[in-house]
């Protein structure tokens, strides 16, 4: 899809209404539960883009002009703002293509249930069974070596 021509005069300041920060990619149930905790808070979402996890904090920049959405410190704006390219601008109308997007803790709770409880290899009871099986196999191996 081609981007429409974006000019800063048409800006609605959408990129100035949130902060997205990278998270360590979760690996186990506890990591995912920590993310669920983030999602219990207002104005927080979590998304995955290019296999990387991010926390999105909806919080408007205090330098955004209420009347026209222009930056009140444009000439002194931070480096991250100066590096923002208009072809990536939210005003261009492109929807984000997140791999995953969680907007509340219930969604993460369901994701955890599906990811871990429906997969016997990651289910706590399944892990106990796997450990017992490994222990039995080691005992058999030791017994076989003795004979």
Secondary structure, 3 states (H helix, E strand, C coil): CCCCCCCHHHCCCHHHHEEEEECCCCCCHHHHHHHHHHHCCCCEEEEEECCEEEEEEECCCCCECCCCCCECCHHHCCHHHHCCCHHHCHHHCCCCCCCEEECCHHHHHHHHHHHHHCCCCCCHHHHHHHHHHHHHHHHHHHHHHHC
